[in-house]
């Protein structure tokens, strides 16, 4: 919407948006409200079918957006379409990271989800340049084609999932042991009845048992549990990473980059669109850097480095805007570019990875949905207030975001345990260790050595997750389980 919302043809077709920053913010941000409807799909339908549904809902929303007729409540229809598309995207953004985390190996889980984050940047890059190219076409093309192009990606998501397997961890929570065995063997290149396959299933089943999952749909009350599993703490860690991402000001830059250049720096609309496209190239390039460092550097350090870089970039922007002169404003442009570079390399992928890792299998789908809700709802807040803040307090907008980024640093340092190089079941052990030994979970993560699957099984018993007689029952269930 960044190149569309302030374009003359769009403002003519939807006159409420002309020169009205509140309406511009609302029409852009209403997309995020759809996220409140996403809380149940991952557990209810399964990861695979939920993703396909999300793609179909997005396509439906796009059709509603591009088909309004001028003079017949066009703006109202456009808002409904934006909301429906937001529902579809909310389903996908809450489910896809969970699906990837549950199907990935420990050694490449972070890389795969960071690639997803990088793809977000490339999608934004495509959107910006389509907006720029369409701005030279007929009036209807300038806004209908960029919005309609979303259907291509919705079709790709929905169609390609037909050939991909269901999450083995979700299958095991539904007692579909034979299906899970087939998927695990295929993902790792093992035989179905091999010792490696059976040990992996055993460890996952121990984790399911430890989390108290007994099949069916997890009630929302489970998200607020404590004890050895620390459901509530882990949900809050994941959700905080998502709304920190938004409060850091990323979408104040991404959504409104052309408007920021027009109003704050004084460029023409065409030049602002061009600079926005260049900024997205920088964004995409730096988004790929996390692919190579995520497992080496770890999550905590990237969170911290990103917060520092974003804070200093916002300081540069507001400091250069204070004089109000064109030469100083060019320094603000540099700050916007460095901000998006730091964001792309760190805070873009990490909040999609961290909730999928840190939450246990029982609450993973719902906790990840809550995290995604927090992302989209704070996205709504920031996108809604940014145009108003820029017109009201000018450079104070960027000072506000600089302060927020600075506040993230102590929160991450104190509360965020490292999850790099850990299996999802190892992370359960970290929280059990912190709870049982009354230590900070950050310290527990540092002290716990990397575990093999046999060690995870042993420590699950040590912390009282599973007893020997229960283990025997589970082994029998694995060998005798039938498809649901």
C-alpha positions in Angstrom: 0.0 0.0 0.0 3.0 2.3 0.5 3.1 3.5 -3.1 -0.7 3.4 -3.6 -2.2 5.1 -0.6 -1.0 8.6 -1.5 -1.3 8.2 -5.3 -3.7 10.6 -7.1 -5.8 7.9 -8.9 -6.4 6.0 -5.6 -7.3 9.1 -3.7 -9.8 10.0 -6.5 -11.4 6.6 -6.4 -11.5 6.5 -2.6 -11.9 10.2 -1.8 -11.9 9.7 2.0 -8.1 9.0 1.8 -7.3 12.3 0.0 -5.1 14.4 2.3 -6.5 12.7 5.4 -3.7 10.9 7.4 -6.2 9.2 9.7 -8.1 7.6 6.8 -4.8 6.7 5.1 -3.6 5.0 8.2 -6.9 3.2 8.8 -7.3 1.9 5.2 -3.7 0.6 5.4 -3.9 -0.8 9.0 -7.3 -2.5 8.8 -5.4 -5.4 7.1 -4.0 -6.3 10.5 -7.3 -6.5 12.3 -8.0 -9.8 10.4 -5.3 -11.4 12.7 -7.8 -11.7 15.6 -9.6 -14.5 13.8 -6.6 -16.8 13.5 -6.3 -18.5 16.9 -7.8 -21.9 16.2 -6.9 -23.0 12.7 -3.5 -24.6 13.3 -4.7 -27.1 15.9 -8.1 -27.7 14.4 -7.3 -28.3 10.7 -3.7 -29.2 11.0 -0.7 -27.2 9.8 -1.0 -28.2 6.1 -4.7 -27.6 5.6 -4.6 -24.3 7.6 -1.9 -23.0 5.2 -4.0 -23.9 2.2 -7.1 -22.2 3.7 -5.0 -19.1 4.4 -4.0 -18.8 0.8 -7.6 -19.2 -0.4 -9.0 -16.6 2.0 -6.3 -14.2 0.8 -7.4 -14.6 -2.8 -11.0 -14.0 -1.8 -10.0 -10.8 0.0 -8.1 -9.6 -3.0 -11.1 -10.1 -5.3 -13.2 -8.0 -2.9 -10.5 -5.2 -2.9 -10.1 -4.9 -6.7 -13.8 -5.0 -7.6 -15.4 -1.9 -6.0 -17.4 0.4 -8.3 -16.9 4.1 -7.9 -19.7 5.8 -6.1 -21.2 2.5 -4.7 -19.6 2.4 -1.2 -16.2 1.7 -2.8 -14.2 2.6 0.3 -16.3 0.3 2.5 -15.9 -2.6 0.1 -12.1 -2.0 -0.1 -11.9 -2.0 3.7 -13.8 -5.3 3.9 -11.5 -6.8 1.3 -8.4 -5.6 3.2 -9.8 -7.2 6.4 -10.5 -10.6 4.7 -7.0 -10.6 3.1 -5.6 -9.9 6.6 -7.4 -13.0 7.9 -5.8 -15.2 5.3 -2.4 -13.7 5.9 -2.8 -14.0 9.6 -3.6 -17.8 9.3 -0.5 -18.3 7.2 1.9 -16.2 9.3 0.9 -18.0 12.5 1.0 -21.5 11.0 3.9 -21.5 8.5 6.7 -20.9 11.1 5.2 -23.6 13.3 5.0 -26.0 10.4 8.6 -25.3 9.4 9.9 -25.6 13.0 8.1 -29.0 13.4 9.4 -30.4 10.1 13.0 -29.1 10.3 16.1 -30.6 11.7 17.8 -29.0 14.7 20.8 -28.0 12.5 18.8 -26.0 9.9 15.6 -25.0 11.7 16.8 -21.4 12.2 18.1 -21.1 8.6 14.8 -22.3 7.1 12.6 -19.9 9.1 15.1 -17.0 8.4 14.7 -17.8 4.7 11.0 -17.3 5.2 11.8 -13.9 6.8 14.0 -13.1 3.8 11.2 -14.0 1.4 9.0 -11.4 3.2 11.7 -8.8 2.3 11.7 -10.0 -1.3 7.9 -9.9 -1.4 8.0 -6.3 -0.2 10.7 -5.5 -2.8 8.4 -6.9 -5.6 5.4 -4.9 -4.2 7.4 -1.7 -4.2 8.6 -2.0 -7.8 5.2 -3.1 -9.0 3.8 0.0 -7.4 6.4 2.1 -9.1 5.9 0.6 -12.5 2.1 0.7 -12.3 2.2 4.4 -11.3 3.0 5.2 -15.0 0.0 3.3 -16.3 -3.7 4.2 -16.6 -5.5 5.3 -13.4 -7.2 2.0 -12.7 -4.0 0.0 -13.3 -2.1 2.1 -10.7 -3.9 0.5 -7.8 -5.9 -2.5 -9.1 -3.0 -4.4 -10.6 -0.6 -4.2 -7.6 -3.3 -5.4 -5.3 -4.5 -8.2 -7.7 -1.0 -9.5 -8.1 -1.2 -10.9 -4.5 -3.4 -13.7 -6.0 -0.3 -15.2 -7.6 1.3 -15.9 -4.2 -1.9 -17.1 -2.7 -2.3 -19.7 -5.5 1.4 -20.8 -5.1 0.9 -21.4 -1.3 -2.4 -23.2 -1.6 -1.3 -25.4 -4.6 2.2 -26.4 -3.5 0.9 -27.5 0.0 -1.0 -30.3 -1.8 2.3 -32.2 -2.3 3.9 -31.5 1.1 3.4 -33.7 4.2 1.6 -32.8 7.5 3.7 -31.9 10.5 4.8 -35.2 12.2 4.4 -33.6 15.7 0.8 -32.6 14.9 0.1 -36.1 13.7 1.4 -37.6 16.9 -0.8 -35.3 19.0 -3.7 -36.7 17.1 -2.5 -40.3 17.7 -1.8 -40.9 14.0 1.4 -42.8 14.7 1.8 -44.6 11.4 1.4 -41.4 9.4 3.9 -39.6 11.7 6.3 -42.5 11.3 6.1 -42.2 7.5 6.7 -38.5 7.5 9.6 -38.6 10.0 11.4 -41.3 8.0 10.9 -39.4 4.8 12.1 -36.1 6.2 15.3 -37.7 7.6 15.9 -40.3 4.9 15.5 -43.2 7.3 13.6 -46.5 7.1 10.2 -46.4 8.8 11.0 -49.1 11.4 14.6 -48.0 11.9 15.9 -47.4 15.4 16.5 -43.7 14.6 12.9 -43.2 13.5 11.5 -45.0 16.6 13.8 -43.0 18.9 12.7 -39.7 17.3 9.1 -40.6 17.8 9.8 -41.6 21.4 11.4 -38.3 22.2 8.5 -36.4 20.6 6.0 -38.5 22.5 7.8 -37.8 25.7 7.6 -34.1 25.0 3.9 -34.4 24.2 3.4 -36.3 27.5 5.4 -33.7 29.4 3.3 -30.9 28.1 0.2 -32.7 29.2 -1.3 -33.1 25.7 -3.8 -35.9 25.4 -5.1 -35.3 21.8 -7.9 -33.0 20.7 -7.8 -29.2 20.7 -5.8 -27.5 23.4 -8.0 -25.1 25.4 -6.9 -21.5 25.7 -6.6 -21.8 29.5 -3.6 -24.0 29.0 -1.6 -21.0 27.7 -1.6 -19.5 31.2 0.0 -22.6 32.9 3.2 -22.5 34.9 5.2 -25.3 36.5 7.9 -27.2 34.7 6.5 -26.5 31.3 6.1 -22.7 31.8 3.4 -22.3 29.1 2.6 -18.7 30.1 6.2 -17.5 30.2 7.0 -19.1 26.9 3.9 -17.6 25.3 4.8 -14.2 26.6 8.4 -14.5 25.3 7.2 -15.3 21.8 4.5 -12.7 21.8 6.9 -10.0 23.1 9.3 -10.6 20.3 6.5 -10.1 17.8 5.1 -6.8 19.2 8.7 -5.5 19.9 9.2 -5.9 16.2 6.3 -3.6 15.5 7.0 -1.1 18.2 10.6 -0.8 16.9 9.1 1.2 13.9 9.6 -1.2 11.0 6.3 -0.7 9.4 6.4 3.1 10.1 9.3 2.9 7.6 8.1 0.1 5.2 4.5 1.1 4.8 5.1 4.9 4.7 8.6 5.2 3.2 7.4 7.3 0.2 5.2 9.4 2.5 8.2 9.9 4.9 10.3 11.1 2.0 7.6 13.5 0.8 6.6 15.0 4.1 9.7 14.7 6.2 12.5 15.1 3.6 10.6 17.0 0.9 11.0 14.8 -2.2 8.5 14.5 -5.1 6.0 11.6 -5.2 7.9 10.0 -8.1 11.3 10.3 -6.5 9.9 9.1 -3.2 8.6 5.9 -4.9 12.0 5.4 -6.6 13.9 5.8 -3.3 11.4 3.4 -1.7 12.2 0.8 -4.3 15.9 1.3 -3.7 15.4 1.0 0.1 13.6 -2.3 -0.5 16.6 -3.6 -2.4 18.8 -2.8 0.6 16.2 -4.4 2.8 16.2 -7.7 0.8 20.0 -7.9 0.6 20.4 -7.5 4.3 17.6 -9.9 5.0 19.7 -12.7 3.5 22.6 -12.1 5.9 20.7 -13.8 8.7 20.7 -17.0 6.7 24.4 -17.3 7.2 24.8 -16.2 10.8 21.6 -17.3 12.6 23.0 -20.6 13.9 26.5 -19.3 14.5 25.7 -16.1 16.3 22.5 -17.2 18.0 19.1 -15.6 18.6 20.0 -13.4 21.6 22.9 -11.6 20.1 21.1 -10.9 16.9 18.1 -9.5 18.9 20.5 -7.3 20.8 22.6 -6.1 17.8 19.4 -5.3 15.9 18.0 -3.3 18.7 21.2 -1.2 19.0 21.4 -0.6 15.3 17.7 0.4 14.9 18.0 2.7 17.9 21.0 4.5 16.6 19.4 4.7 13.1 16.3 6.4 14.5 18.6 8.8 16.5 20.3 9.8 13.2 16.9 10.4 11.6 15.4 12.6 14.2 18.7 14.5 14.8 19.0 15.3 11.1 15.4 16.5 10.9 15.6 18.9 13.8 17.4 21.7 11.7 14.7 21.5 9.0 17.1 22.2 6.2 17.4 20.1 2.9 21.1 19.1 3.5 20.4 17.9 7.0 17.3 16.0 5.7 19.6 13.9 3.5 21.2 12.6 6.7 17.8 11.5 7.8 17.5 9.5 4.5 20.7 7.7 5.4 19.2 6.8 8.8 16.1 5.3 7.2 18.4 3.2 5.0 20.6 2.0 7.9 17.5 1.2 9.9 16.0 -1.0 7.3 19.4 -2.8 6.9 19.6 -3.6 10.6 15.9 -4.6 10.7 16.3 -6.9 7.7 19.3 -8.7 9.1 17.9 -9.2 12.6 14.3 -8.2 13.7 12.7 -9.2 10.4 13.2 -13.0 10.7 13.8 -13.5 14.4 10.2 -12.9 15.8 8.9 -15.5 13.4 11.5 -18.0 14.5 11.6 -17.5 18.2 7.9 -18.2 19.1 7.9 -21.4 17.0 10.9 -22.6 18.9 10.3 -21.5 22.4 6.7 -22.8 22.9 6.1 -26.5 23.7 4.2 -28.8 21.4 0.9 -28.7 23.4 0.5 -24.9 23.1 2.7 -24.2 20.1 0.0 -23.6 17.5 -2.1 -21.4 19.8 0.8 -19.6 21.4 2.3 -18.9 18.0 -1.1 -17.6 16.9 -1.2 -15.3 19.9 2.3 -14.1 19.0 1.2 -13.4 15.5 -1.9 -11.6 16.8 0.3 -9.4 18.8 2.4 -8.7 15.7 -0.6 -7.7 13.5 -2.4 -5.8 16.2 0.6 -3.7 17.1 1.2 -3.4 13.3 -2.3 -1.9 13.1 -1.5 0.5 15.9 1.8 1.7 14.4 0.5 2.0 10.9 -2.6 3.8 12.2 -0.7 6.4 14.3 2.4 7.0 12.1 0.9 9.4 9.6 -0.8 11.3 12.5 2.5 11.4 14.4 4.5 12.7 11.4 2.0 15.5 10.7 1.7 16.3 14.4 5.2 16.0 16.0 7.5 15.6 13.0 10.9 14.5 14.1 9.6 13.5 17.5 8.1 10.4 15.8 11.6 9.0 15.2 12.7 10.0 18.8 9.8 7.9 20.0 10.9 4.9 18.1 14.6 5.4 19.2 13.5 5.3 22.8 11.4 2.1 22.3 14.3 0.3 20.6 16.6 1.2 23.5 14.1 -0.2 26.0 14.2 -3.6 24.2 17.8 -4.2 25.1 17.5 -4.9 28.9 14.3 -7.0 28.3 16.1 -9.3 25.8 19.2 -9.5 28.0 17.3 -10.5 31.1 14.5 -12.7 29.8 15.3 -14.3 26.4 17.1 -17.7 26.7 19.2 -18.8 23.7 17.6 -21.5 21.6 20.2 -21.9 18.8 21.3 -25.5 18.1 18.6 -27.0 20.4 16.0 -29.4 19.4 12.4 -28.4 20.2 12.4 -31.1 23.0 15.7 -29.8 24.4 14.1 -26.4 24.9 11.4 -28.0 27.1 14.3 -29.3 29.2 15.8 -25.8 29.5 12.5 -24.4 31.1 12.2 -27.5 33.3 15.8 -27.0 34.5 15.2 -23.3 35.3 12.0 -24.0 37.2 13.2 -27.1 39.1 16.6 -25.5 40.0 15.2 -22.0 40.7 17.5 -20.2 38.3 16.9 -17.8 35.5 16.0 -19.4 32.2 18.8 -17.5 30.4 21.3 -19.1 32.8 19.7 -22.5 32.4 20.1 -22.3 28.7 23.8 -21.4 29.1 24.5 -24.2 31.6 22.7 -27.0 29.9 25.0 -28.8 27.5 23.8 -29.8 24.0 21.9 -33.1 24.4 21.5 -36.1 22.2 18.1 -37.7 21.9 19.0 -40.4 24.5 20.1 -37.6 26.9 16.7 -35.8 26.4 14.9 -39.0 27.3 17.0 -39.4 30.4 16.5 -35.8 31.6 12.8 -35.9 30.9 12.7 -38.7 33.5 15.0 -36.8 35.8 12.7 -33.8 35.9 9.6 -35.9 36.3 8.2 -35.5 32.9 7.7 -39.2 32.3 7.9 -42.3 34.5 9.3 -45.7 33.5 5.8 -47.4 33.5 4.4 -44.6 31.4 7.3 -44.9 29.0 6.5 -48.6 28.5 2.9 -47.8 27.7 4.0 -45.2 25.2 6.4 -47.6 23.5 3.5 -50.1 23.1 1.4 -47.3 21.7 4.0 -46.5 19.2 4.2 -50.0 17.9 0.5 -50.7 18.0 -1.0 -47.2 17.2 -3.5 -47.1 14.3 -4.4 -44.3 12.0 -7.1 -41.9 13.2 
